[in-house]
Amino acid sequence: MDGTRRYARPFTSQSEARPGLDDGERTLLIVDDDAFFREALASTMIGKGFKVRTAEGMSDASASITADPPGYAIVELRLSDDCGLDLIPLLRDANADARVLILTGHESIATAVAAMKAGAIGYFSKPGDPEDLHQALTVVDREQKPVPPKDLMTPDRVRWEHIHRIFELCKRDVEKAARLLDIHPLTLRRTLGRHPPP
C-alpha cells in the first residue's frame, strides 16, 4: 500500500464531464495533511463527478502521481513534510495537461505568483468554496479575468507580503531570507507561520 486512500464513483451522466475529457481524465488528487479537511473535500468533489484519491504528504502524493497521473489536483501549500509547490512540476511532468489548484491558510501575493509560475491554474484561501474550486478546475474559457480587490492593503499586510516575497525569492531558505530582512530566523519562522493581517 502507498498510503493513498482511493475513492471512485462512476459519472451519473456524460454532461458532468468537462467537454473533451473522458472519465479516465476526471481523476482528482487531493493533497493535504489535515485529515478531516482532506476527507471532507474528497467527499464533496466526488459528488461533483470526480474520481478522487487523497494523500497527506509529499511522499504519498509522489507515489500516487507516479503510479497513476491524475488529470486534476488540489494541493495544500504547506505540507507537514514539504512545500506543496514542489508537487506541481511532478504533476505536470506526469501529465502535461494536469490542472492544479493550490489551497492554503497562509496566502500571500508572493506564494500566489510562485504557484502560477510553477504551473498552477489557481490559488485559493482555505477552506475554499467547493463551487469555486470546481469551476476553476473545469472552466473552459481561460480568458476569464479575476475580480480585482475592493480594498487596499494595510501597512501590516504590505510588510507581511514583503517578508513572504523575500522568502520566496530566497527559495524558501529561512536563514538567507532572515539575513536579507535583518531579522532573527526564529522571528521570521513565527511570522511565516501566522495568518496574514487584514
C-alpha positions as CSV (number, residue, x, y, z in Angstrom):
1,M,0.0,0.0,0.0
2,D,1.3,3.5,-0.8
3,G,-0.8,5.2,2.0
4,T,-3.1,6.8,-0.5
5,R,-6.8,6.4,0.1
6,R,-8.8,5.9,-3.1
7,Y,-12.3,6.9,-4.0
8,A,-14.3,6.0,-7.1
9,R,-17.7,6.8,-8.4
10,P,-19.0,6.5,-12.0
11,F,-20.4,9.5,-13.7
12,T,-24.1,9.9,-13.4
13,S,-24.2,11.4,-16.9
14,Q,-21.9,12.4,-19.6
15,S,-22.9,16.1,-19.1
16,E,-21.0,16.1,-15.8
17,A,-17.7,15.9,-17.6
18,R,-15.7,18.9,-18.9
19,P,-16.0,18.9,-22.6
20,G,-13.3,17.0,-24.3
21,L,-12.3,14.9,-21.3
22,D,-13.2,11.3,-20.7
23,D,-13.8,9.5,-17.4
24,G,-10.2,8.5,-17.1
25,E,-9.1,12.1,-17.1
26,R,-11.6,13.1,-14.4
27,T,-9.2,11.8,-11.7
28,L,-8.5,14.3,-8.9
29,L,-5.7,14.1,-6.3
30,I,-6.2,16.0,-3.1
31,V,-3.1,16.5,-1.0
32,D,-3.5,17.9,2.5
33,D,-2.1,16.9,5.9
34,D,-5.3,17.9,7.6
35,A,-7.2,14.6,7.6
36,F,-10.6,16.0,8.4
37,F,-10.5,18.7,5.8
38,R,-9.0,16.3,3.2
39,E,-11.7,13.7,3.6
40,A,-14.5,16.3,3.7
41,L,-13.2,17.9,0.4
42,A,-12.8,14.5,-1.2
43,S,-16.5,13.7,-0.4
44,T,-17.6,17.0,-1.9
45,M,-15.6,16.6,-5.1
46,I,-16.8,13.0,-5.5
47,G,-20.3,14.5,-5.5
48,K,-19.3,16.8,-8.3
49,G,-18.3,13.9,-10.6
50,F,-14.6,13.4,-9.9
51,K,-12.8,10.1,-9.1
52,V,-10.8,11.2,-6.1
53,R,-7.6,10.0,-4.5
54,T,-6.1,11.6,-1.4
55,A,-2.6,11.9,0.1
56,E,-1.4,13.5,3.3
57,G,2.1,14.4,2.3
58,M,4.8,14.7,-0.4
59,S,5.8,11.0,-0.3
60,D,2.3,9.7,-0.5
61,A,1.4,12.1,-3.3
62,S,4.5,11.4,-5.3
63,A,3.8,7.7,-5.2
64,S,0.2,8.2,-6.3
65,I,1.2,10.6,-9.2
66,T,3.9,8.1,-10.4
67,A,1.5,5.1,-10.3
68,D,-1.5,6.8,-11.9
69,P,-1.1,10.5,-13.0
70,P,-4.2,12.5,-12.2
71,G,-5.9,15.0,-14.6
72,Y,-6.6,17.4,-11.7
73,A,-5.1,18.1,-8.3
74,I,-5.8,20.3,-5.3
75,V,-2.7,20.8,-3.2
76,E,-2.2,22.4,0.2
77,L,0.7,24.9,0.1
78,R,2.3,23.9,3.4
79,L,2.5,20.2,4.0
80,S,4.0,18.8,7.1
81,D,6.9,17.2,5.2
82,D,7.4,19.8,2.4
83,C,6.0,22.6,0.3
84,G,3.1,21.8,-1.9
85,L,4.5,23.9,-4.7
86,D,7.2,21.2,-5.2
87,L,4.5,18.8,-6.4
88,I,3.4,20.9,-9.4
89,P,6.4,20.0,-11.6
90,L,5.9,16.4,-10.8
91,L,2.2,16.6,-11.6
92,R,2.9,18.4,-14.9
93,D,5.7,16.1,-15.9
94,A,3.4,13.1,-15.3
95,N,0.5,14.7,-17.2
96,A,1.2,17.9,-19.2
97,D,-2.5,18.7,-19.2
98,A,-2.9,18.4,-15.4
99,R,-4.9,21.2,-13.8
100,V,-3.5,22.1,-10.4
101,L,-5.0,24.3,-7.7
102,I,-3.1,25.5,-4.6
103,L,-5.1,25.8,-1.4
104,T,-3.7,27.4,1.7
105,G,-4.5,29.1,5.0
106,H,-1.3,31.2,4.7
107,E,-1.9,33.0,1.4
108,S,0.4,35.8,0.1
109,I,1.0,37.5,-3.2
110,A,4.5,36.1,-3.4
111,T,3.3,32.5,-3.0
112,A,0.4,33.1,-5.4
113,V,2.9,34.3,-8.0
114,A,5.2,31.4,-7.3
115,A,2.3,28.9,-7.7
116,M,1.3,30.4,-11.1
117,K,4.9,30.4,-12.3
118,A,5.2,26.7,-11.3
119,G,2.1,25.9,-13.4
120,A,-0.9,26.1,-11.1
121,I,-4.1,27.4,-12.6
122,G,-5.5,28.8,-9.4
123,Y,-4.7,29.8,-5.8
124,F,-7.4,29.7,-3.1
125,S,-7.6,30.6,0.6
126,K,-8.7,27.7,2.8
127,P,-11.3,26.3,3.1
128,G,-12.2,27.4,-0.4
129,D,-15.7,27.3,-1.7
130,P,-16.3,23.9,-3.5
131,E,-18.2,25.6,-6.3
132,D,-15.3,28.0,-6.9
133,L,-12.8,25.1,-6.8
134,H,-14.9,23.0,-9.2
135,Q,-15.3,25.9,-11.6
136,A,-11.6,26.7,-11.5
137,L,-10.7,23.1,-12.3
138,T,-13.2,22.6,-15.1
139,V,-13.6,26.1,-16.7
140,V,-13.3,26.0,-20.4
141,D,-12.9,29.8,-21.0
142,R,-9.3,30.5,-19.9
143,E,-9.7,34.2,-20.7
144,Q,-11.8,34.9,-17.7
145,K,-10.2,37.5,-15.5
146,P,-10.2,37.6,-11.7
147,V,-12.2,40.2,-9.9
148,P,-9.9,43.0,-8.6
149,P,-9.7,43.5,-4.8
150,K,-12.1,46.1,-3.3
151,D,-9.7,47.3,-0.5
152,L,-6.1,48.4,-0.4
153,M,-3.7,46.5,1.8
154,T,-3.0,47.8,5.3
155,P,0.7,48.7,6.2
156,D,0.8,45.5,8.3
157,R,-0.3,43.5,5.3
158,V,2.2,45.2,3.0
159,R,5.0,44.3,5.4
160,W,3.8,40.7,5.6
161,E,3.7,40.5,1.8
162,H,7.2,41.9,1.6
163,I,8.5,39.3,4.0
164,H,6.9,36.5,2.0
165,R,8.2,37.8,-1.2
166,I,11.8,37.9,0.1
167,F,11.3,34.4,1.5
168,E,10.1,33.1,-1.9
169,L,13.0,34.9,-3.7
170,C,15.4,33.1,-1.4
171,K,13.8,29.8,-2.5
172,R,12.2,29.4,1.0
173,D,15.6,29.4,2.7
174,V,14.8,30.9,6.2
175,E,18.4,31.7,7.1
176,K,19.1,33.5,3.9
177,A,15.8,35.4,4.0
178,A,16.4,36.4,7.6
179,R,19.8,37.9,6.7
180,L,18.3,39.9,3.9
181,L,15.4,41.1,6.1
182,D,17.8,41.7,9.0
183,I,15.6,39.8,11.5
184,H,16.3,36.7,13.6
185,P,15.5,33.4,11.9
186,L,13.1,32.4,14.7
187,T,11.2,35.7,14.3
188,L,10.9,35.0,10.6
189,R,9.6,31.5,11.2
190,R,7.0,32.8,13.6
191,T,6.0,35.5,11.0
192,L,5.7,32.9,8.2
193,G,3.5,30.7,10.4
194,R,1.0,33.4,11.1
195,H,-2.2,34.1,9.2
196,P,-2.0,37.3,7.1
197,P,-3.2,40.5,8.7
198,P,-6.2,42.2,7.2
